[in-house]
Amino acid sequence: MIDKGGKKIVKEVKVELNTVDKVKAFCQESWKIDGDIDIKSDRHIVDAKSIMGIFSLDLTKPLTLVVADDNTDISSLKEFFVEEN
């Protein structure tokens, strides 16, 4: 799948970042990840390693973590994943 910016999307995962502490912890963990990861909310896409970018999104609902490379390991962010029914 290709997003509107022309990047290849390999994996998408729902995450919940509904508190300041969760956003801070998420950003700290995301900086340890090699590779590009983005966060998507409706029409807006920001760098998942950017605390300012994340705070510009609507944090009242789950966001979509977008991974652009098969080799990017996001298991350290598992605590933020939202279980989908």
C-alpha positions in Angstrom: 0.0 0.0 0.0 1.2 3.5 -0.7 0.1 6.6 1.3 -0.6 10.0 -0.3 3.0 11.1 0.2 4.3 8.3 -1.9 5.7 6.2 1.0 5.3 2.5 1.1 3.2 1.3 4.0 4.1 -2.1 5.3 2.2 -2.2 8.6 -0.4 -0.2 10.4 -1.2 -0.5 14.1 -3.7 1.4 16.3 -2.2 3.1 19.3 -3.7 5.0 22.2 -1.8 8.2 23.3 -4.5 9.9 25.3 -2.4 11.4 28.1 0.7 13.6 28.3 2.6 10.9 30.0 1.7 8.3 27.3 2.9 10.7 24.6 6.2 11.4 26.4 6.8 7.7 27.0 5.9 6.8 23.4 8.3 9.4 22.0 11.1 8.2 24.3 10.6 4.6 23.1 10.1 5.6 19.4 13.5 7.3 19.4 15.2 3.9 20.0 13.7 2.5 16.9 15.7 2.4 13.7 13.6 3.3 10.7 10.8 5.6 9.7 7.6 5.4 11.7 4.7 7.9 11.4 1.4 8.5 13.2 -1.8 9.1 11.3 -5.0 10.7 12.5 -7.7 11.3 9.9 -5.9 13.3 7.1 -2.9 14.3 9.1 0.4 12.3 9.2 3.3 13.3 11.5 6.7 11.8 12.4 6.1 9.4 15.3 9.3 10.5 16.9 8.1 14.1 17.1 6.4 15.0 20.4 5.2 18.4 18.9 3.8 16.6 15.9 1.9 14.1 18.1 0.5 16.9 20.2 -0.9 18.5 17.1 -3.2 15.5 16.5 -6.6 14.7 18.1 -5.5 12.5 21.0 -9.0 11.8 22.2 -9.3 8.8 19.8 -6.9 6.0 18.8 -4.2 6.9 16.2 -2.6 4.8 13.5 1.1 3.9 13.7 2.4 3.5 10.2 5.6 1.5 9.5 7.3 1.8 6.2 9.9 -1.0 6.4 9.6 -4.7 7.0 12.8 -4.6 9.1 11.5 -2.0 11.6 10.9 -3.6 15.0 8.1 -1.8 16.8 7.7 -4.4 19.6 9.0 -1.9 22.2 5.8 0.1 21.5 3.5 -2.8 22.3 2.2 -1.2 25.5 0.6 1.6 23.4 -1.2 -0.8 21.0 -5.0 -0.9 21.0 -6.7 -4.3 20.8 -9.1 -4.3 17.9 -12.2 -6.4 18.0 
